[in-house]
Structures are given as structure tokens and as C-alpha cells.
Amino acid sequence: WNVYDTKGKLIGTNNVVRMPNACTIQENWSSATSPSKGTSYNYYDAKDNSWNQLWIDNVGGNLKLKGKLIGKNMVLKGALIKCKKREFYNQITFFNNDDGTVTQLWELLDKNGKVFNELFRGIYKKNTK
């Protein structure tokens, strides 16, 4: 997949692979605008009917998210993170767009669920090559 910002600029690529013999999808992200790279594993947990994502990047960062399909959108949310200045959640939402693209929105929510920062918004278009 090629990933674009909201102005149509290519910001990266994401090679998505369905893993054989498992309810798992591997994503391999590479930024076109920075040295950022990373891999995530997305899997279905039949015990609690949830989708889960484990993301690991090339500088030691990681995210652990859990969620489900809400309407037409996949919403994944992390556990509450407690810092000195603020408590917050990471939330990533995937929107299926009418034109066949997918928008990924990564937001930070305060402990009451109110969005206070948007970290990433990318529009994924299938690479037909």
C-alpha cells in the first residue's frame, strides 16, 4: 500500500502480508519522509472476540492495542498510560472509504476519552504494481 497525507503527498509505504496458518496480518511500514520504519502484527483473539495489534518501530517504540469493528470502522485502543503531566490512551481508527482507500487515524485521548492530539492521519491506497 502507498500511504498519502491529506494533501496527496506520498508519506510512506506499508507492505501488508497475511500470515499463513494463523489469524494474523503483518504490516511493514517505511516512511518516505523520515527514517521511521516498523512492523506490526494484527491478530484476532477468539477468546474475547477482539482484534489486537502489536507495533514495534526501529527506535525501540511499541504500541499494544485492542479493539473491534464499530460500525464500518476498526477502533483499536491501548491501555491507560500514566505520565507525570498527563494520563492518556493511544487510539488508532481505520476507516474504509467509499473509493477503496483506507484512512488510518492515530489519536491521543485523555483519561476521559476526549481527543487532545492527532499524531498521524494517512490515506492508504493499494499499490497495483
N, C-alpha and C positions, 0 to 999 in steps of 0.2 A: 504494500500500500504506500502511496505517496501521501504525505501529510502537509497541509497548507494552513496558513493563518487565515483570518477572516478577510484579508485583503487579497488573497490568492497567491501569496508568496510561498514557495516551497520551503518548509522548515525542517523536513526530515523524511525518513522512510521507516516503515515498520514491516518487517517480514513476519507474517503470521503462519504458523505451522500447526496443523492438527496432529497431535502425537498419536502414534499407533497404539492400539490396545489399551487406551485409557480415555477417560472423560476429561482430557487436558488439552489446552491450547497454549503453545509457546509463542511469545511475541519477542521480536528482536528489533529494538529501536536504535536508530542512528540519526543524530541531529545534523542538519545541513548548515546550521548557524553557530554551533559551538562544539566543543569536544564531547558533549554528552552522548553516552551510549548506555544501553541497559537491556535487561531481559526480564520478562515476566512469565510466570506460569499461572494460567487461569484454569480452575478446575471446579467441577460440580461435586458437592458433598451430598450424597443421597440421605445421610443421617438427618440433616436438618433442612434439606431442600434449598441449599444456598449455593451461590457462585462465590468463589474465593479467588483472590489474586495475591501473589507474592511477587513484588518487583524488587530487583536488585540492580543498582547502577554501577558505573565504572569508577566512582569515587567513594564507594562504601555505603551509600544511602540505600534504604529499603523502605518499602511500604507493605503492610499486611492489611488487606481489605476483605470485607464480606458483604454480600448483598443479594439482591434478587431483581427480577423483572418487575417493574412498577409501571403498569400501562404498557407503553411501547418502549420504555427506557430501562436500561440496566443501570442500577444505582448500587455502587459499592462504597462502603464506609469503613474507616479504621476505628480502632479503639481510641478512647479519650487520651490525649497527650497532655501531660501537666508540666508546664514550664514556670519559671519564677514570675513572669509577667502575665501569662495567659494560659488558659486551658482550651484545647481545640481538637477538632476532628478533621482528618483528611476525607474528602468525598470526591469520588470520580463518577460521573454520569456519562453514559453512552447513549446518544440519540440517533435513531435510524431516520435519516432524511428521505424525503419523497423522491429525490433524484438518484438514490442508490448510494450516496455517501453516508458516512457516519461521523458525527461530531463527538469529540471527547472533551469534556469539561472537568477540570480539576479545581476544586474549591476548598477553602478552609472555612470551617464553621465553628462558631463559639460553642460553649458547653450547652447553650440553649437551642442550638440548631440554626442560628442566624449566620448567613454568609458574611464574612468580613474581608475575604481576599480571594481573588481569582488568580490561580497560579499558571494555568495552561488552558488554551482553547485551540484545538486542532481539528481540521476537517480532513477526514481520511477518504481518499479516492483510490479505488482498485487500480493497480498497475496492470494494464492489459498486455504488456510486453512479455 
